[in-house]
Amino acid sequence: MAGWAIAVHGGAGVDPNLPAERQEQAKQLLTSVLNLGIRALKSSASAINVVELVVRELESDPLFNSGRGSVLTEDGAVEMEASIMDGSGRQCGAVSGLTTVKNPISLARLVMDKSPHSYLAFSGAEKFAKEMGVEMVDNEYFITQDNVEMLKLAKEANSIVFDYRIPKAGYEPCSTVVQSPIHMNGLPIHIYAPETVGCVVVDSEGRCAAATSTGGLLNKRTGRIGDSPLIGAGTYACELCAVSCTGEGEAIIRSTLAREVGAVMEYKGLGLQEAVDFVIKERLDEGKAGLIAVSKTGEVAYGFNCVGMFRGCATQNGFMEVGIWD
């Protein structure tokens, strides 16, 4: 056994002109949650407990599009979704359409541990949350002024977008900005910001787990479900590996991207990084996405086919990296 490993992400597809201050904020948050996970792993916490712990922390910070930072639907509300999977026995739990649950990832964990089901959504998920006594807040808790302004911009552009979070520093809605030829989801990269947070872990006993959480698409139709809560698409864990994805959700769903990593490891005999590279190149067609992964032997890997991905990773042998670009 090679020891524990952990990776986190805060979304794929980053504006090359993103202000340095915002880049630094993202790196600081990723470093903070990585260190949180490392401390837990050094204390012999299990992989499934660590991924929940780390994603809860990311959900509680408004920097990325999950939990407190979730973007708004076309109706001006928040509908969050999340999933978690324990590679030991392939146990999983997922939730969608949450409007008042403070930490969706913990409700997904309860679906896995405390219900006979794997997936609950909308009013049924909210009812289950009340029965389980999880912390709940008014929907207004999630509706920040930044999110309101982003929804206004999206409606003016008549666009359904991943996240219209234009950084305040150096960007004004009416300012003249040099248009970038780079696009994500059909949009110029300067009006796109990454969505979704995730964590993958292998613990000191070789157990793998993955967790993913998101607010989804800004200005999305009420009831839209993306890849993040779909086991095998946005999240997957088995005895071999654990994977969390981010990017264009419909492309990730069509390619069952997370499961594909484990499948090519199992059936083609590829190593972890080889598997990640293969699925990013061969399974996304024209879609743009990224993912993080760990293997049962303590390897850590990531890949993306867009401009940048907020990510960080660490291993028991002392390696640690936090980055955005290639």
Protein Blocks (a to p, Z undefined) as FASTA:
>chain_A
ZZjcddddebehiafklcfklmmmmmmmmmmmmmmmmmmmmnopafklmmmmmmmmmmmp
ckbgchjlpccdfkopacdddddddfehpaacddehiakbmblmlmmmmmmmmccbfbdc
hjlmmmmmmmnopacddfklmmcfklmmmmmmmmmnopacfblcdcfehpafkbccdddf
bdeehiafklcccehiddddddfkopacdddddebjehiaehiacfklmghilpccdfkb
ccddedjfklmmmnommlmmmmmmmmnopafklmmmmmmmmmnomaccddddddfkopac
dddfbehjadddddfkopacddfbZZ
